[in-house]
Amino acid sequence: MMPEDRFKITSNDYMDLIIQYNGNLNILKQYEEYSVHIINPGYAGIYLPISQVTSRLVRDFGYSGIPRCFSLLSYESLTASGVTLLRNIPALNLRGKGVLVGFVDTGIDYTNPVFLKEDGTTKIAAIWDQTIDSGPYPELRYTAYYGTEYTAEQINEALNSQDPLAVVPSMDVNGHGTMLAGIAAGSENRSNQFMGVVPDAELLIVKLKQAKKNLTDYYFIPPDVACYQETDINWGVQYLINTADKLKRPLIVCLAVGTSQGPHSNSGLLGSLLRIVGDCPGVGITVAAGNEAQARRHFYSILRPAEKLTVELNVAPDEYGFTMELWGSPPMSYVMDILSPSGEYVPAISRGLFETKQVHFIFDQTILYIDYVMIERDSGKQVIMLRFKSPAPGIWRFKVSGGGDLPGDFHIWLPSGNFISNNTFFLNSNPYTTITSPGNDLIPITVVAYDAATGALYPESGKGFSTSNIINPDLAAPGVNVVGPTLNNEFTAITGTGAAAAHMAGIAAMIFEWGIVNNNYPSLDTVGIKKFLLRGAERNRNLQYPNQNWGYGIVDVYNSYNIFRTIL
């Protein structure tokens, strides 16, 4: 893509699509008319004019060719994690000095005092605001021609001016990113008894732009909901990596956004990037497990040959619209009959590699779009994606049957977060395999939340394991009533796995300070941090580990160092 084509990235007149080319540039030649934009050596983006978008989108570009949509994952912790004990040891008073902690989220209130050093200058090394398109845009290996980058020098200039936003107009209007950055690396505020896990660390910030309307319309996501698309998150992570490399500093990346779209396995554009960069020395990645365990948005069953199973879904009144995805494991092939609340019947679509169908219900005034893919490219599984426009309220029934002589299992997921009403749910739901992506990937540290005051697991925390038999979650961290900064320079309690992931990001930064900055273990990466923390985790003798709820237990960084000391 040429710089003059950059408006296609932000324009709603073009839909972003993902092409997997794995270094073979010949594959991309057939898409040259759409402006090919290389994202990394494995994936490229193309920009399809909306006038050319048809109902065959999944068939023509594959399920993984359409960017997934991600929602936000958060709504006495330092002592519980062993941070305070560790600081009481002079040689291990680790406060994150020399380490960058990066967030790809809703931005940051850079004027908040918790993001200032003692001399009044900013702790933020840089901000890339994807929502402000005045430039200069960041220089990446595969340049993303949109947004505006603000340096620490510009932020300091803004802080010293009468009107900071006139100099650096980047704002966090949501507050999610500000709270998480404060939990991880906020400076001490003694009057409010607040301090981030690593108050001496510096921050790198990406403010995500809202997903394109053409994408949210495709998935029937309500227009007033915070929603971020996979390609923008991918660019954000690449920006953090690239900037940390230029500054020659170790980096912890914290992702507190997630999606229930996809097969919940080690796959996809964002997952592939995290596997690559998270395995690099000097890069650590923590991700939130999501808050979907009790939302009743997951169904699971084993299906035997010639068996028919009915799945019942309650749809709330005035539901805007939603998607539903069935992912079935081979060798069985799956078909689905549909019965609406008023009794209108949709027979199973015919078997084939690809099928697309559009159903207009007469009595229910619902439009249903069905995409049937026998072998999805990334996972090898079968996927049936249903998109409901103006869904009728009441009980929908889906009769699932399979072909073949061996049993198989299948999962069905509804959207995560506030993409869908709390009153739309499966009558016979399953709380497991509810970790949102990218928490299902192999390399990142996937974090669930627990209440440090009571020791109880936060009941909404996503549960494992992944469908590709990866052990997720990895660890539990404080995530219930964790104090963080607000947009009005006050403090409030935040609950959710996003808060837990931010807390874990701070702990990971402590380990990087000890290992890389202090030159005790210069080659540390995400896996190294994970294995170090797994050894010291607090575990309940009455539970078996690894555990679908707790992973390997509750993080205790002091105990990890204590065990390490006894080994040496």
DOVEX-440770 format. One record per residue (C-alpha): x, y, z; residue number from 1; residue in three letters. Coordinates in steps of 0.2 Angstrom, whole numbers, plus 5000, padded with zeros to 4 digits. Layout:
BEGIN
R, X, Y, Z, NUM, ALA
...
***
This chain:
BEGIN
R, 5000, 5000, 5000, 1, MET
R, 5006, 5017, 4996, 2, MET
R, 5005, 5032, 5008, 3, PRO
R, 4992, 5040, 4998, 4, GLU
R, 4980, 5025, 5000, 5, ASP
R, 4981, 5026, 5019, 6, ARG
R, 4963, 5033, 5020, 7, PHE
R, 4957, 5015, 5016, 8, LYS
R, 4963, 5009, 5033, 9, ILE
R, 4951, 5021, 5042, 10, THR
R, 4937, 5024, 5029, 11, SER
R, 4921, 5014, 5031, 12, ASN
R, 4920, 5013, 5012, 13, ASP
R, 4932, 4999, 5013, 14, TYR
R, 4932, 4983, 5023, 15, MET
R, 4948, 4976, 5030, 16, ASP
R, 4951, 4958, 5026, 17, LEU
R, 4966, 4947, 5030, 18, ILE
R, 4975, 4936, 5018, 19, ILE
R, 4987, 4922, 5024, 20, GLN
R, 5002, 4921, 5012, 21, TYR
R, 5016, 4914, 5022, 22, ASN
R, 5030, 4924, 5013, 23, GLY
R, 5023, 4918, 4996, 24, ASN
R, 5021, 4935, 4987, 25, LEU
R, 5013, 4926, 4972, 26, ASN
R, 4997, 4923, 4982, 27, ILE
R, 4995, 4942, 4985, 28, LEU
R, 4996, 4946, 4966, 29, LYS
R, 4978, 4941, 4964, 30, GLN
R, 4973, 4954, 4976, 31, TYR
R, 4983, 4969, 4969, 32, GLU
R, 4968, 4978, 4963, 33, GLU
R, 4962, 4980, 4982, 34, TYR
R, 4978, 4988, 4988, 35, SER
R, 4989, 4975, 4997, 36, VAL
R, 4996, 4980, 5014, 37, HIS
R, 5009, 4967, 5021, 38, ILE
R, 5006, 4966, 5040, 39, ILE
R, 5020, 4953, 5044, 40, ASN
R, 5029, 4939, 5035, 41, PRO
R, 5013, 4928, 5036, 42, GLY
R, 4998, 4939, 5034, 43, TYR
R, 4993, 4954, 5023, 44, ALA
R, 4978, 4965, 5023, 45, GLY
R, 4968, 4970, 5008, 46, ILE
R, 4954, 4984, 5007, 47, TYR
R, 4939, 4978, 4998, 48, LEU
R, 4927, 4992, 4993, 49, PRO
R, 4910, 4990, 5002, 50, ILE
R, 4902, 4990, 4985, 51, SER
R, 4910, 4973, 4981, 52, GLN
R, 4906, 4965, 4998, 53, VAL
R, 4894, 4951, 4995, 54, THR
R, 4886, 4937, 5005, 55, SER
R, 4900, 4925, 4999, 56, ARG
R, 4913, 4934, 5010, 57, LEU
R, 4917, 4919, 5021, 58, VAL
R, 4918, 4908, 5005, 59, ARG
R, 4929, 4919, 4995, 60, ASP
R, 4941, 4925, 5009, 61, PHE
R, 4939, 4911, 5023, 62, GLY
R, 4932, 4913, 5041, 63, TYR
R, 4949, 4920, 5047, 64, SER
R, 4950, 4932, 5032, 65, GLY
R, 4937, 4943, 5042, 66, ILE
R, 4945, 4952, 5057, 67, PRO
R, 4937, 4947, 5073, 68, ARG
R, 4930, 4960, 5085, 69, CYS
R, 4937, 4962, 5103, 70, PHE
R, 4928, 4969, 5118, 71, SER
R, 4936, 4976, 5135, 72, LEU
R, 4939, 4964, 5149, 73, LEU
R, 4937, 4974, 5165, 74, SER
R, 4924, 4982, 5174, 75, TYR
R, 4978, 4974, 5246, 76, GLU
R, 4984, 4966, 5230, 77, SER
R, 5002, 4970, 5231, 78, LEU
R, 5004, 4960, 5247, 79, THR
R, 4994, 4945, 5241, 80, ALA
R, 5006, 4943, 5226, 81, SER
R, 5022, 4944, 5236, 82, GLY
R, 5027, 4961, 5229, 83, VAL
R, 5028, 4970, 5246, 84, THR
R, 5038, 4956, 5254, 85, LEU
R, 5050, 4957, 5239, 86, LEU
R, 5052, 4976, 5241, 87, ARG
R, 5057, 4973, 5259, 88, ASN
R, 5073, 4964, 5253, 89, ILE
R, 5085, 4979, 5248, 90, PRO
R, 5093, 4968, 5235, 91, ALA
R, 5076, 4964, 5227, 92, LEU
R, 5067, 4981, 5229, 93, ASN
R, 5061, 4979, 5211, 94, LEU
R, 5051, 4994, 5205, 95, ARG
R, 5052, 4992, 5186, 96, GLY
R, 5066, 5004, 5183, 97, LYS
R, 5072, 5002, 5165, 98, GLY
R, 5057, 4992, 5159, 99, VAL
R, 5043, 4998, 5148, 100, LEU
R, 5025, 4992, 5151, 101, VAL
R, 5014, 4993, 5135, 102, GLY
R, 4995, 4994, 5134, 103, PHE
R, 4985, 4992, 5118, 104, VAL
R, 4968, 4999, 5125, 105, ASP
R, 4957, 5014, 5126, 106, THR
R, 4972, 5026, 5129, 107, GLY
R, 4978, 5035, 5144, 108, ILE
R, 4974, 5051, 5154, 109, ASP
R, 4992, 5057, 5153, 110, TYR
R, 4989, 5072, 5164, 111, THR
R, 4985, 5061, 5179, 112, ASN
R, 4998, 5063, 5192, 113, PRO
R, 5000, 5044, 5194, 114, VAL
R, 5009, 5045, 5177, 115, PHE
R, 5022, 5058, 5182, 116, LEU
R, 5039, 5056, 5189, 117, LYS
R, 5045, 5065, 5205, 118, GLU
R, 5051, 5079, 5194, 119, ASP
R, 5034, 5082, 5186, 120, GLY
R, 5039, 5075, 5169, 121, THR
R, 5029, 5061, 5161, 122, THR
R, 5032, 5042, 5163, 123, LYS
R, 5025, 5039, 5146, 124, ILE
R, 5038, 5036, 5133, 125, ALA
R, 5026, 5037, 5118, 126, ALA
R, 5008, 5037, 5113, 127, ILE
R, 5001, 5031, 5097, 128, TRP
R, 4983, 5037, 5095, 129, ASP
R, 4975, 5028, 5081, 130, GLN
R, 4959, 5039, 5082, 131, THR
R, 4969, 5055, 5077, 132, ILE
R, 4974, 5055, 5059, 133, ASP
R, 4984, 5071, 5058, 134, SER
R, 5001, 5062, 5059, 135, GLY
R, 5015, 5059, 5060, 136, PRO
R, 5010, 5041, 5060, 137, TYR
R, 5022, 5029, 5067, 138, PRO
R, 5037, 5021, 5058, 139, GLU
R, 5035, 5002, 5058, 140, LEU
R, 5043, 4988, 5048, 141, ARG
R, 5027, 4987, 5039, 142, TYR
R, 5021, 5004, 5041, 143, THR
R, 5003, 5008, 5046, 144, ALA
R, 4998, 5024, 5038, 145, TYR
R, 4986, 5030, 5050, 146, TYR
R, 4985, 5038, 5068, 147, GLY
R, 4997, 5050, 5076, 148, THR
R, 5012, 5047, 5087, 149, GLU
R, 5016, 5058, 5102, 150, TYR
R, 5033, 5057, 5110, 151, THR
R, 5038, 5060, 5128, 152, ALA
R, 5045, 5077, 5123, 153, GLU
R, 5028, 5082, 5116, 154, GLN
R, 5019, 5076, 5131, 155, ILE
R, 5031, 5085, 5143, 156, ASN
R, 5028, 5101, 5132, 157, GLU
R, 5009, 5098, 5134, 158, ALA
R, 5010, 5096, 5153, 159, LEU
R, 5020, 5113, 5154, 160, ASN
R, 5006, 5122, 5144, 161, SER
R, 4991, 5131, 5150, 162, GLN
R, 4980, 5119, 5138, 163, ASP
R, 4988, 5102, 5137, 164, PRO
R, 4976, 5095, 5125, 165, LEU
R, 4980, 5109, 5113, 166, ALA
R, 4997, 5102, 5112, 167, VAL
R, 4994, 5083, 5113, 168, VAL
R, 4975, 5080, 5110, 169, PRO
R, 4975, 5062, 5114, 170, SER
R, 4962, 5057, 5127, 171, MET
R, 4955, 5042, 5136, 172, ASP
R, 4937, 5045, 5136, 173, VAL
R, 4933, 5027, 5142, 174, ASN
R, 4945, 5026, 5157, 175, GLY
R, 4949, 5007, 5155, 176, HIS
R, 4966, 5010, 5148, 177, GLY
R, 4970, 5023, 5162, 178, THR
R, 4965, 5012, 5176, 179, MET
R, 4975, 4997, 5169, 180, LEU
R, 4991, 5007, 5166, 181, ALA
R, 4989, 5014, 5184, 182, GLY
R, 4987, 4997, 5192, 183, ILE
R, 5003, 4991, 5183, 184, ALA
R, 5014, 5006, 5184, 185, ALA
R, 5006, 5021, 5193, 186, GLY
R, 5016, 5032, 5204, 187, SER
R, 5013, 5031, 5223, 188, GLU
R, 4999, 5042, 5230, 189, ASN
R, 5001, 5041, 5249, 190, ARG
R, 4985, 5050, 5253, 191, SER
R, 4975, 5037, 5244, 192, ASN
R, 4986, 5023, 5249, 193, GLN
R, 4989, 5019, 5231, 194, PHE
R, 5004, 5013, 5221, 195, MET
R, 5006, 5003, 5205, 196, GLY
R, 5016, 4986, 5205, 197, VAL
R, 5031, 4994, 5196, 198, VAL
R, 5030, 5013, 5200, 199, PRO
R, 5047, 5016, 5192, 200, ASP
R, 5043, 5008, 5175, 201, ALA
R, 5039, 5019, 5160, 202, GLU
R, 5024, 5016, 5149, 203, LEU
R, 5020, 5014, 5130, 204, LEU
R, 5002, 5017, 5125, 205, ILE
R, 4992, 5013, 5110, 206, VAL
R, 4974, 5020, 5109, 207, LYS
R, 4964, 5009, 5098, 208, LEU
R, 4952, 5016, 5086, 209, LYS
R, 4934, 5010, 5086, 210, GLN
R, 4931, 4996, 5074, 211, ALA
R, 4925, 5001, 5057, 212, LYS
R, 4906, 5002, 5055, 213, LYS
R, 4906, 4990, 5041, 214, ASN
R, 4914, 4977, 5052, 215, LEU
R, 4902, 4980, 5067, 216, THR
R, 4887, 4980, 5055, 217, ASP
R, 4893, 4963, 5048, 218, TYR
R, 4894, 4955, 5065, 219, TYR
R, 4878, 4965, 5071, 220, PHE
R, 4887, 4973, 5086, 221, ILE
R, 4877, 4987, 5093, 222, PRO
R, 4884, 5004, 5087, 223, PRO
R, 4886, 5012, 5105, 224, ASP
R, 4898, 4998, 5111, 225, VAL
R, 4917, 4999, 5113, 226, ALA
R, 4923, 4987, 5099, 227, CYS
R, 4941, 4985, 5092, 228, TYR
R, 4946, 4975, 5077, 229, GLN
R, 4960, 4962, 5076, 230, GLU
R, 4970, 4971, 5063, 231, THR
R, 4971, 4987, 5074, 232, ASP
R, 4976, 4977, 5089, 233, ILE
R, 4989, 4968, 5079, 234, ASN
R, 4997, 4985, 5073, 235, TRP
R, 4996, 4991, 5091, 236, GLY
R, 5007, 4976, 5097, 237, VAL
R, 5019, 4979, 5083, 238, GLN
R, 5021, 4997, 5087, 239, TYR
R, 5025, 4993, 5105, 240, LEU
R, 5038, 4980, 5100, 241, ILE
R, 5046, 4992, 5087, 242, ASN
R, 5047, 5007, 5099, 243, THR
R, 5054, 4996, 5113, 244, ALA
R, 5067, 4990, 5101, 245, ASP
R, 5072, 5008, 5096, 246, LYS
R, 5073, 5013, 5114, 247, LEU
R, 5083, 4997, 5117, 248, LYS
R, 5073, 4993, 5133, 249, ARG
R, 5064, 4977, 5138, 250, PRO
R, 5045, 4977, 5136, 251, LEU
R, 5030, 4969, 5144, 252, ILE
R, 5014, 4970, 5133, 253, VAL
R, 4997, 4969, 5142, 254, CYS
R, 4982, 4965, 5132, 255, LEU
R, 4965, 4967, 5141, 256, ALA
R, 4954, 4965, 5126, 257, VAL
R, 4947, 4948, 5120, 258, GLY
R, 4934, 4940, 5109, 259, THR
R, 4924, 4924, 5109, 260, SER
R, 4925, 4923, 5090, 261, GLN
R, 4935, 4909, 5083, 262, GLY
R, 4939, 4891, 5087, 263, PRO
R, 4947, 4895, 5104, 264, HIS
R, 4964, 4888, 5099, 265, SER
R, 4982, 4892, 5095, 266, ASN
R, 4977, 4901, 5078, 267, SER
R, 4973, 4918, 5069, 268, GLY
R, 4982, 4934, 5065, 269, LEU
R, 4984, 4941, 5082, 270, LEU
R, 4989, 4924, 5090, 271, GLY
R, 5002, 4921, 5077, 272, SER
R, 5010, 4938, 5081, 273, LEU
R, 5010, 4935, 5100, 274, LEU
R, 5018, 4918, 5097, 275, ARG
R, 5032, 4926, 5087, 276, ILE
R, 5036, 4941, 5098, 277, VAL
R, 5033, 4933, 5115, 278, GLY
R, 5046, 4921, 5111, 279, ASP
R, 5059, 4935, 5108, 280, CYS
R, 5071, 4939, 5123, 281, PRO
R, 5066, 4955, 5131, 282, GLY
R, 5048, 4954, 5127, 283, VAL
R, 5034, 4948, 5139, 284, GLY
R, 5016, 4946, 5136, 285, ILE
R, 5001, 4945, 5148, 286, THR
R, 4983, 4943, 5143, 287, VAL
R, 4967, 4943, 5152, 288, ALA
R, 4957, 4927, 5152, 289, ALA
R, 4940, 4936, 5149, 290, GLY
R, 4925, 4937, 5160, 291, ASN
R, 4913, 4924, 5151, 292, GLU
R, 4912, 4909, 5163, 293, ALA
R, 4895, 4913, 5170, 294, GLN
R, 4888, 4922, 5155, 295, ALA
R, 4880, 4906, 5148, 296, ARG
R, 4887, 4909, 5131, 297, ARG
R, 4895, 4893, 5128, 298, HIS
R, 4888, 4876, 5124, 299, PHE
R, 4898, 4860, 5122, 300, TYR
R, 4893, 4842, 5118, 301, SER
R, 4900, 4825, 5112, 302, ILE
R, 4890, 4819, 5097, 303, LEU
R, 4889, 4801, 5092, 304, ARG
R, 4885, 4794, 5075, 305, PRO
R, 4867, 4795, 5070, 306, ALA
R, 4863, 4805, 5086, 307, GLU
R, 4853, 4821, 5085, 308, LYS
R, 4855, 4834, 5099, 309, LEU
R, 4844, 4849, 5102, 310, THR
R, 4853, 4865, 5108, 311, VAL
R, 4841, 4878, 5115, 312, GLU
R, 4845, 4897, 5115, 313, LEU
R, 4835, 4910, 5124, 314, ASN
R, 4835, 4927, 5115, 315, VAL
R, 4831, 4942, 5124, 316, ALA
R, 4818, 4955, 5119, 317, PRO
R, 4825, 4969, 5109, 318, ASP
R, 4841, 4960, 5105, 319, GLU
R, 4850, 4971, 5092, 320, TYR
R, 4858, 4956, 5083, 321, GLY
R, 4872, 4944, 5086, 322, PHE
R, 4883, 4930, 5079, 323, THR
R, 4884, 4912, 5084, 324, MET
R, 4898, 4900, 5079, 325, GLU
R, 4898, 4881, 5079, 326, LEU
R, 4915, 4873, 5079, 327, TRP
R, 4916, 4854, 5076, 328, GLY
R, 4930, 4843, 5077, 329, SER
R, 4934, 4830, 5063, 330, PRO
R, 4932, 4816, 5058, 331, PRO
R, 4913, 4819, 5060, 332, MET
R, 4904, 4832, 5049, 333, SER
R, 4890, 4842, 5057, 334, TYR
R, 4873, 4849, 5050, 335, VAL
R, 4861, 4860, 5059, 336, MET
R, 4841, 4862, 5058, 337, ASP
R, 4834, 4878, 5065, 338, ILE
R, 4817, 4881, 5073, 339, LEU
R, 4812, 4899, 5077, 340, SER
R, 4802, 4904, 5092, 341, PRO
R, 4786, 4905, 5081, 342, SER
R, 4789, 4888, 5074, 343, GLY
R, 4797, 4892, 5057, 344, GLU
R, 4808, 4878, 5052, 345, TYR
R, 4825, 4879, 5042, 346, VAL
R, 4831, 4862, 5036, 347, PRO
R, 4849, 4858, 5037, 348, ALA
R, 4859, 4865, 5023, 349, ILE
R, 4867, 4853, 5011, 350, SER
R, 4884, 4846, 5015, 351, ARG
R, 4899, 4853, 5005, 352, GLY
R, 4915, 4862, 5007, 353, LEU
R, 4907, 4879, 5007, 354, PHE
R, 4888, 4884, 5008, 355, GLU
R, 4880, 4901, 5011, 356, THR
R, 4862, 4904, 5014, 357, LYS
R, 4851, 4918, 5018, 358, GLN
R, 4834, 4915, 5027, 359, VAL
R, 4820, 4928, 5029, 360, HIS
R, 4808, 4922, 5042, 361, PHE
R, 4790, 4927, 5039, 362, ILE
R, 4782, 4928, 5056, 363, PHE
R, 4798, 4933, 5066, 364, ASP
R, 4804, 4947, 5055, 365, GLN
R, 4822, 4940, 5057, 366, THR
R, 4835, 4938, 5044, 367, ILE
R, 4848, 4924, 5046, 368, LEU
R, 4864, 4923, 5037, 369, TYR
R, 4872, 4906, 5037, 370, ILE
R, 4890, 4902, 5032, 371, ASP
R, 4895, 4883, 5032, 372, TYR
R, 4914, 4879, 5030, 373, VAL
R, 4919, 4861, 5031, 374, MET
R, 4937, 4864, 5033, 375, ILE
R, 4942, 4880, 5041, 376, GLU
R, 4959, 4886, 5035, 377, ARG
R, 4968, 4889, 5051, 378, ASP
R, 4961, 4876, 5063, 379, SER
R, 4956, 4862, 5051, 380, GLY
R, 4939, 4861, 5060, 381, LYS
R, 4922, 4864, 5053, 382, GLN
R, 4913, 4880, 5057, 383, VAL
R, 4895, 4885, 5055, 384, ILE
R, 4893, 4904, 5057, 385, MET
R, 4875, 4911, 5060, 386, LEU
R, 4872, 4930, 5060, 387, ARG
R, 4856, 4935, 5066, 388, PHE
R, 4848, 4952, 5061, 389, LYS
R, 4833, 4958, 5072, 390, SER
R, 4832, 4941, 5081, 391, PRO
R, 4815, 4936, 5087, 392, ALA
R, 4814, 4935, 5106, 393, PRO
R, 4811, 4918, 5114, 394, GLY
R, 4818, 4900, 5113, 395, ILE
R, 4827, 4896, 5097, 396, TRP
R, 4831, 4877, 5094, 397, ARG
R, 4845, 4871, 5084, 398, PHE
R, 4846, 4852, 5080, 399, LYS
R, 4864, 4846, 5077, 400, VAL
R, 4867, 4830, 5069, 401, SER
R, 4883, 4822, 5062, 402, GLY
R, 4889, 4811, 5048, 403, GLY
R, 4902, 4798, 5049, 404, GLY
R, 4906, 4782, 5059, 405, ASP
R, 4915, 4790, 5074, 406, LEU
R, 4910, 4802, 5088, 407, PRO
R, 4915, 4820, 5088, 408, GLY
R, 4913, 4835, 5099, 409, ASP
R, 4907, 4852, 5095, 410, PHE
R, 4907, 4869, 5104, 411, HIS
R, 4895, 4884, 5101, 412, ILE
R, 4900, 4902, 5106, 413, TRP
R, 4890, 4918, 5107, 414, LEU
R, 4899, 4935, 5107, 415, PRO
R, 4908, 4941, 5122, 416, SER
R, 4906, 4956, 5133, 417, GLY
R, 4893, 4969, 5129, 418, ASN
R, 4892, 4964, 5111, 419, PHE
R, 4876, 4954, 5116, 420, ILE
R, 4863, 4956, 5130, 421, SER
R, 4865, 4947, 5146, 422, ASN
R, 4848, 4939, 5144, 423, ASN
R, 4853, 4930, 5128, 424, THR
R, 4860, 4913, 5133, 425, PHE
R, 4860, 4894, 5131, 426, PHE
R, 4848, 4885, 5142, 427, LEU
R, 4861, 4871, 5145, 428, ASN
R, 4877, 4881, 5144, 429, SER
R, 4895, 4875, 5149, 430, ASN
R, 4906, 4887, 5159, 431, PRO
R, 4923, 4879, 5152, 432, TYR
R, 4932, 4883, 5137, 433, THR
R, 4927, 4901, 5139, 434, THR
R, 4944, 4910, 5139, 435, ILE
R, 4943, 4923, 5126, 436, THR
R, 4956, 4925, 5113, 437, SER
R, 4971, 4928, 5113, 438, PRO
R, 4971, 4920, 5130, 439, GLY
R, 4970, 4903, 5121, 440, ASN
R, 4987, 4904, 5113, 441, ASP
R, 5003, 4895, 5118, 442, LEU
R, 5015, 4909, 5123, 443, ILE
R, 5007, 4923, 5132, 444, PRO
R, 5004, 4922, 5151, 445, ILE
R, 4985, 4920, 5152, 446, THR
R, 4978, 4927, 5168, 447, VAL
R, 4962, 4924, 5178, 448, VAL
R, 4956, 4935, 5193, 449, ALA
R, 4954, 4931, 5211, 450, TYR
R, 4949, 4941, 5226, 451, ASP
R, 4965, 4944, 5237, 452, ALA
R, 4954, 4948, 5252, 453, ALA
R, 4945, 4931, 5252, 454, THR
R, 4956, 4920, 5242, 455, GLY
R, 4941, 4916, 5231, 456, ALA
R, 4942, 4915, 5212, 457, LEU
R, 4932, 4928, 5203, 458, TYR
R, 4917, 4918, 5197, 459, PRO
R, 4916, 4927, 5180, 460, GLU
R, 4934, 4923, 5175, 461, SER
R, 4936, 4913, 5159, 462, GLY
R, 4939, 4894, 5162, 463, LYS
R, 4950, 4882, 5152, 464, GLY
R, 4957, 4873, 5143, 465, PHE
R, 4959, 4878, 5125, 466, SER
R, 4952, 4867, 5111, 467, THR
R, 4970, 4864, 5105, 468, SER
R, 4974, 4856, 5122, 469, ASN
R, 4985, 4870, 5127, 470, ILE
R, 4984, 4873, 5146, 471, ILE
R, 4976, 4889, 5149, 472, ASN
R, 4974, 4899, 5160, 473, PRO
R, 4992, 4900, 5167, 474, ASP
R, 4990, 4909, 5184, 475, LEU
R, 4978, 4919, 5195, 476, ALA
R, 4982, 4937, 5200, 477, ALA
R, 4972, 4950, 5210, 478, PRO
R, 4957, 4956, 5200, 479, GLY
R, 4943, 4959, 5212, 480, VAL
R, 4941, 4977, 5219, 481, ASN
R, 4958, 4982, 5213, 482, VAL
R, 4961, 5001, 5215, 483, VAL
R, 4965, 5011, 5200, 484, GLY
R, 4965, 5029, 5194, 485, PRO
R, 4950, 5037, 5186, 486, THR
R, 4948, 5050, 5173, 487, LEU
R, 4945, 5064, 5186, 488, ASN
R, 4961, 5061, 5196, 489, ASN
R, 4953, 5050, 5209, 490, GLU
R, 4953, 5032, 5213, 491, PHE
R, 4941, 5018, 5211, 492, THR
R, 4940, 4999, 5213, 493, ALA
R, 4940, 4989, 5197, 494, ILE
R, 4935, 4971, 5195, 495, THR
R, 4939, 4959, 5180, 496, GLY
R, 4953, 4949, 5172, 497, THR
R, 4959, 4964, 5164, 498, GLY
R, 4964, 4971, 5181, 499, ALA
R, 4972, 4954, 5185, 500, ALA
R, 4982, 4955, 5168, 501, ALA
R, 4988, 4973, 5172, 502, ALA
R, 4994, 4967, 5189, 503, HIS
R, 5003, 4952, 5181, 504, MET
R, 5011, 4964, 5169, 505, ALA
R, 5019, 4974, 5183, 506, GLY
R, 5025, 4958, 5191, 507, ILE
R, 5033, 4953, 5174, 508, ALA
R, 5041, 4970, 5173, 509, ALA
R, 5049, 4966, 5190, 510, MET
R, 5057, 4950, 5184, 511, ILE
R, 5063, 4959, 5168, 512, PHE
R, 5071, 4972, 5179, 513, GLU
R, 5080, 4959, 5189, 514, TRP
R, 5084, 4948, 5174, 515, GLY
R, 5088, 4960, 5160, 516, ILE
R, 5091, 4977, 5167, 517, VAL
R, 5102, 4970, 5181, 518, ASN
R, 5110, 4958, 5170, 519, ASN
R, 5105, 4942, 5180, 520, ASN
R, 5096, 4933, 5165, 521, TYR
R, 5098, 4944, 5150, 522, PRO
R, 5089, 4931, 5138, 523, SER
R, 5072, 4931, 5148, 524, LEU
R, 5056, 4930, 5137, 525, ASP
R, 5038, 4927, 5140, 526, THR
R, 5040, 4908, 5143, 527, VAL
R, 5055, 4912, 5155, 528, GLY
R, 5044, 4923, 5165, 529, ILE
R, 5030, 4911, 5165, 530, LYS
R, 5040, 4896, 5171, 531, LYS
R, 5048, 4906, 5184, 532, PHE
R, 5031, 4911, 5191, 533, LEU
R, 5023, 4894, 5190, 534, LEU
R, 5037, 4887, 5201, 535, ARG
R, 5032, 4899, 5215, 536, GLY
R, 5013, 4899, 5213, 537, ALA
R, 5002, 4896, 5228, 538, GLU
R, 4992, 4880, 5226, 539, ARG
R, 4978, 4872, 5236, 540, ASN
R, 4982, 4854, 5242, 541, ARG
R, 4964, 4849, 5238, 542, ASN
R, 4965, 4854, 5220, 543, LEU
R, 4973, 4845, 5205, 544, GLN
R, 4985, 4856, 5194, 545, TYR
R, 4985, 4862, 5181, 546, PRO
R, 4968, 4867, 5184, 547, ASN
R, 4954, 4873, 5172, 548, GLN
R, 4949, 4887, 5184, 549, ASN
R, 4966, 4892, 5192, 550, TRP
R, 4979, 4886, 5180, 551, GLY
R, 4995, 4883, 5190, 552, TYR
R, 4989, 4893, 5205, 553, GLY
R, 4990, 4910, 5212, 554, ILE
R, 5005, 4921, 5208, 555, VAL
R, 5017, 4924, 5222, 556, ASP
R, 5033, 4932, 5215, 557, VAL
R, 5041, 4932, 5232, 558, TYR
R, 5040, 4913, 5234, 559, ASN
R, 5046, 4911, 5216, 560, SER
R, 5062, 4920, 5221, 561, TYR
R, 5063, 4911, 5237, 562, ASN
R, 5062, 4894, 5228, 563, ILE
R, 5075, 4900, 5216, 564, PHE
R, 5087, 4905, 5230, 565, ARG
R, 5086, 4888, 5238, 566, THR
R, 5090, 4880, 5222, 567, ILE
R, 5105, 4890, 5220, 568, LEU
***
